[in-house]
Each structure stands twice: as structure tokens, then as C-alpha cells.
Amino acid sequence: MAFVVQDVASILNAESYVFNCFCAFSQVSFLWGARGKPFPVEHPKELLFSLEELASEDKLNYLTAVSSVPSSYRAGDIYNTCRLIEGPYVEVLEREEVLENRKIWAIGPILPAKLSSDNKHQCLEWLDKQEPKSVIYVSFGTTVSLSDDEVTELAFGIERSKVKFLWVLRDAVSATYSMDTSEEVNCQKGSKREWKEWEWWWNSCIESISLGVPLAAWPMHSDQPRNTALITDVLKTGLVVREWTQRMELVKASTVENAVRRLMASQEADEIRRTAEELSATLSEATRPGGAFRLELDTFIAHITR
């Protein structure tokens, strides 16, 4: 509901700030891509995506129309990220004129509150009984519907991998498929300290990075291809199940099985896990007094109380 901030201009001494729900890497990619400019920071691989591939022209025009005017009233931008992991991209946004000299704060990671230990859901009770780092969590979020063929291939792939898993399906999808297993339970998302993540919105990415959880990338739309590039090419805390350039192809069970095995039990997995845990420790330090997160938050508070 960005349009409501237009009223801020009529209120004396009032300011509005945008909380961006995507990473600085994605913002740089979107802004430079919209201007037909090459990505301004050196990247390990060629970035093979464009705005037109992520949404139709009509949708892009609609999003631009509903956000451009309200956004012009903002006094600054807040990102749920940390300079320790996205410093080069935050700096690009700061020094370039695309934001019209507005200030930027990287105040992250901002994580959800810990779940209460009382009245645990049955899937969390089951998870507590498993060996550490032995379970993969699969979810495509609330905006993606998989076809019957996709669900079937995914199910067979996970089953063949012989890896324990928690799989969350939307009602619209789960109504068409039921896995034949004696351990099936109706699950909801909980603490992710002991499983590998398979969900690809930035909030899930930053949460998993903060907890040292390796990621498996299966980008579907919007900023997800960019999240994939950041996680797998730059931070190296995950691997790709299906490349964005292959998004029109059905992912076969063998591909899923191979990706799960690579993520859970391989030399590659050991390196990814080690990198993820090191990055998690770095972000943990950032939230302590004097850390990057705390300094950024203090700077923002000082600015708005000036």
C-alpha cells in the first residue's frame, strides 16, 4: 500500500522510509537492468536474466505505475541485509545517483522472533528426534503452485535420495497429491537450525544465512534468480537445483535426487556447510554491541531523531 505515504508530504516534520524486502544485489540488478546498463560489480558468472523474463510488460508497467510516485516521497531506504555480506552492492547504491541522494541503511539481519517451546507442532517434535543436519526442508512459498507432474518428479526425487525431509505444500497443491509414507505429518515452518533450506524469497535466504543453513536454489520468479546468483556465486552457501535459464523445462526426479545428495552428503556439501557456518558466525558478531548491524541501526536512529 505504498500510495498511502503520499500524505506524508502534507504533515509537518514527517518523513517516510522504504523497507525493501529484497537484497541490495537484486536492487542493483533491477535498477541497472532497467537502464540497459551492465551489472556494475564484477560477478563470477554471466548474469543471464532480464526484467522481461521475470514479468510480463503489462505487469512491469503496472508495478512501475503504482510504486514510482509513492516511492518518490521517501526520505531513505532500509534493506534487510548487512554490509558484511552485501557491502559492494550497498556502496554502489550509495554512490550512484539512481536513488537521488537518499540515504541507505543496511539494517539486517532482521529475523522473526523465536518460537515458543510450549505446544510444539508435531513436525517440530519429529524434527527434534532426528540427527543434527540430517533433514531437508522443502517449500516453494505461498505464491507458487506446482503442476501434478512437478510434484510427482519432486516427490520421487526426494524419496530416491533416502534423505529425511519436511515438505510444506500449499492446499491447492497438496489436494492433488499424497505421499505414501508412514511418517507423513502435516507440518508448518519452525526453527531451521537443524535442516537444509529449500525456499527462495530473500527473507528465507537471509534467515538461513544467519543460522548457517545451506540452501538449494530453485528460482521461480521475481527476485529469486538474483537471490540464486548471490547465494551460489558470491556467498557460496548453496547450490542450484534448476538454473533460471531452464525454467521452462520439467525438472526430473533424477535431477532432484542428485541435488539433494550433493547438498546433504558430498565434499561440495561439506564446503558449503563450512562456508555457511562461518558466515553465520560473522552475522552473529554483527548484531553485538559495536557490530555492523548495531552501528547501522544506531546511525539510522540518530538520523530520524536529529
C-alpha positions in Angstrom: 0.0 0.0 0.0 2.8 2.4 -0.9 0.4 5.1 -2.1 -0.6 6.0 1.4 2.8 7.6 2.0 1.8 10.5 -0.3 0.0 12.0 2.6 3.3 12.3 4.5 4.3 15.3 2.4 1.4 17.3 3.9 2.5 16.5 7.5 5.0 18.9 9.0 8.3 17.3 10.1 7.2 13.8 8.9 9.3 11.5 6.8 8.7 8.1 5.2 11.3 5.3 4.7 11.0 2.3 2.4 11.8 -1.1 3.9 13.0 -3.2 0.9 12.1 -6.8 1.2 14.8 -7.8 -1.3 18.6 -7.8 -1.2 20.9 -5.0 -2.3 22.2 -7.3 -5.0 18.8 -7.6 -6.5 18.1 -3.9 -6.3 21.3 -3.1 -8.2 20.5 -5.7 -10.8 16.9 -4.3 -11.3 18.0 -0.7 -11.5 20.9 -1.2 -13.8 18.9 -3.6 -16.0 16.0 -1.1 -16.3 18.5 1.4 -17.6 20.2 -1.0 -20.0 23.4 -0.8 -18.1 25.8 -3.8 -17.4 26.0 -5.0 -13.8 28.4 -2.6 -12.1 30.1 -5.1 -9.8 32.3 -7.9 -11.1 30.5 -11.2 -10.9 31.9 -14.7 -11.1 29.5 -15.7 -13.9 27.5 -14.0 -16.6 24.1 -12.9 -15.2 21.5 -14.4 -17.6 18.2 -12.7 -16.6 16.3 -9.6 -17.6 13.3 -7.7 -16.4 11.2 -9.0 -19.3 11.9 -12.6 -18.2 10.7 -12.0 -14.7 7.3 -10.5 -15.5 5.2 -9.5 -18.5 5.4 -6.0 -19.9 1.9 -5.2 -18.6 2.8 -6.3 -15.1 6.1 -4.3 -15.2 4.3 -1.2 -16.3 1.7 -1.7 -13.5 4.3 -2.2 -10.8 6.1 0.9 -12.0 2.9 3.0 -12.0 1.8 2.0 -8.5 5.2 2.4 -6.9 7.2 5.1 -8.7 5.2 8.1 -7.5 4.7 7.0 -3.8 8.4 6.0 -3.7 9.4 9.5 -4.7 8.2 10.7 -1.3 10.6 8.5 0.7 13.5 10.0 2.6 15.6 6.9 2.5 15.8 3.2 2.1 16.3 0.3 4.6 17.5 -3.1 3.5 17.2 -6.3 5.4 20.9 -7.2 4.8 24.3 -6.5 6.2 27.3 -4.7 4.8 29.4 -7.7 5.8 27.7 -9.8 3.1 26.5 -7.2 0.6 28.9 -4.3 1.1 29.8 -3.8 -2.6 26.2 -3.6 -3.7 25.1 -1.3 -0.8 28.1 1.0 -1.7 27.1 1.1 -5.4 23.6 2.2 -4.4 25.0 4.9 -2.1 27.4 6.4 -4.5 25.3 6.4 -7.7 22.6 8.9 -8.4 19.8 6.4 -9.0 18.5 7.0 -5.5 18.7 10.7 -5.9 21.0 11.2 -2.9 18.7 9.4 -0.5 20.3 7.7 2.4 20.6 3.9 2.7 20.8 1.7 5.8 21.6 -2.0 5.7 19.9 -3.0 9.0 20.0 -6.7 9.0 19.6 -9.5 9.5 16.1 -8.8 10.8 14.8 -12.2 11.9 11.4 -13.4 13.3 11.1 -13.9 17.0 11.9 -17.4 18.3 9.0 -19.8 18.5 7.8 -20.7 21.9 8.9 -24.1 23.2 5.3 -24.6 24.5 2.8 -26.5 22.5 5.2 -27.6 19.8 3.8 -28.6 16.5 4.1 -32.4 15.7 6.6 -31.8 12.9 8.9 -30.0 15.3 8.6 -32.8 17.8 9.6 -35.2 15.0 12.4 -32.9 13.9 13.9 -32.9 17.5 14.3 -36.7 17.3 16.4 -36.6 14.1 20.2 -36.4 13.9 21.5 -32.8 13.5 21.8 -31.6 9.9 20.0 -34.7 8.6 16.7 -33.2 7.3 15.9 -31.1 4.2 13.1 -28.6 4.4 11.2 -28.1 1.1 8.8 -25.2 0.4 8.1 -23.0 -2.6 6.3 -20.4 -0.5 2.7 -19.1 -0.8 2.8 -17.7 -4.4 4.0 -20.8 -6.4 1.7 -23.6 -7.5 3.4 -26.7 -8.8 1.8 -28.9 -11.5 1.0 -32.5 -10.8 4.0 -33.6 -12.9 6.3 -31.2 -11.0 5.0 -32.5 -7.6 5.4 -36.1 -8.8 9.0 -35.7 -10.0 10.0 -33.8 -6.9 8.4 -36.4 -4.7 10.2 -39.3 -6.4 13.5 -37.4 -6.4 13.4 -36.7 -2.7 12.3 -40.3 -1.9 15.1 -41.8 -4.0 17.7 -39.6 -2.2 16.9 -41.5 1.0 17.2 -38.2 2.9 14.7 -37.3 5.7 12.6 -34.3 4.8 9.9 -31.8 5.8 7.9 -30.7 2.8 5.3 -28.0 3.0 2.7 -27.9 0.2 0.0 -25.2 -0.4 -3.5 -26.5 0.0 -4.1 -26.0 -3.8 -1.2 -28.4 -4.5 -1.4 -30.9 -1.6 -5.0 -31.7 -2.5 -3.8 -33.3 -5.8 -1.1 -35.4 -4.3 -0.5 -37.6 -1.2 2.9 -39.2 -0.4 2.7 -42.8 0.6 4.8 -42.8 3.8 4.2 -43.9 7.3 5.9 -40.8 8.7 3.7 -38.3 6.9 2.7 -35.4 9.2 1.0 -32.1 8.5 3.8 -29.6 9.1 4.3 -25.9 9.5 7.5 -23.9 9.3 9.5 -23.8 12.5 13.1 -23.4 13.7 15.6 -24.2 10.9 18.7 -24.8 12.9 18.9 -28.5 12.0 17.8 -28.7 8.4 18.7 -27.6 4.9 16.6 -24.9 3.4 14.7 -25.1 0.0 12.9 -21.9 -0.2 14.0 -18.8 -2.1 12.5 -15.5 -1.1 15.1 -13.1 0.3 13.6 -13.2 3.9 14.2 -17.0 3.8 17.6 -16.6 2.4 18.8 -14.1 5.0 17.3 -16.2 7.8 19.1 -19.3 6.5 22.3 -17.4 6.1 22.1 -16.1 9.6 21.5 -19.6 11.0 24.3 -21.2 8.9 21.9 -23.4 6.9 22.9 -24.4 3.4 20.5 -23.6 0.6 19.2 -25.3 -2.5 18.1 -22.9 -5.2 15.1 -23.4 -7.4 14.3 -19.9 -8.7 10.7 -19.4 -9.9 10.1 -15.7 -10.4 10.7 -12.0 -9.3 13.9 -11.6 -7.3 14.6 -15.3 -6.9 17.0 -15.7 -9.9 19.0 -12.9 -8.4 19.0 -14.4 -4.9 20.3 -17.6 -6.6 23.2 -15.7 -8.1 24.1 -14.0 -4.8 23.9 -17.2 -2.7 25.6 -19.6 -5.1 28.1 -17.5 -7.0 29.1 -14.8 -4.4 28.4 -16.1 -0.9 28.7 -19.8 -1.9 26.3 -21.0 0.8 24.1 -23.0 -1.6 23.8 -24.9 -4.9 21.4 -24.7 -7.8 18.8 -27.4 -8.4 17.5 -25.9 -11.6 19.1 -23.0 -13.5 16.9 -20.0 -14.3 17.6 -20.5 -18.0 16.0 -23.9 -17.8 12.8 -22.7 -16.1 10.5 -23.9 -18.9 11.8 -27.5 -18.6 10.3 -30.1 -16.2 12.8 -30.9 -13.5 13.2 -34.7 -13.5 13.4 -36.8 -10.4 17.0 -37.7 -11.1 17.9 -34.0 -11.0 16.2 -33.6 -7.7 17.8 -36.7 -6.3 21.3 -35.6 -7.4 20.8 -32.1 -5.9 19.7 -33.5 -2.6 22.6 -35.9 -2.4 25.0 -33.1 -3.3 23.5 -30.8 -0.6 23.5 -33.4 2.2 26.4 -35.8 1.6 29.3 -34.8 -0.6 32.6 -32.9 -0.5 30.8 -30.0 -2.0 28.2 -30.1 0.8 31.0 -30.1 3.4 32.5 -26.9 1.9 29.1 -25.2 1.5 28.2 -26.1 5.1 31.6 -24.8 6.4 31.1 -21.5 4.5 27.5 -21.1 5.7 28.6 -21.7 9.3 31.4 -19.1 9.0 29.1 -16.6 7.5 26.5 -17.2 10.3 29.2 -16.5 12.9 30.1 -13.3 11.1 26.5 -12.1 11.1 26.1 -13.1 14.8 29.1 -10.8 15.6 27.4 -8.0 13.6 24.4 -8.0 16.0 26.5 -7.4 19.1 27.4 -4.0 20.5 29.8 -2.4 18.1 29.0 -4.8 15.3 27.9 -3.7 11.8 24.2 -4.2 12.4 24.2 -2.3 15.7 26.2 0.6 14.2 23.9 0.8 11.2 20.8 0.8 13.4 22.4 3.5 15.7 23.1 5.6 12.6 19.5 5.3 11.4 18.1 6.2 14.9 20.4 9.2 15.1 19.2 10.3 11.6 15.5 10.1 12.3 15.9 11.8 15.8 18.1 14.6 14.5 
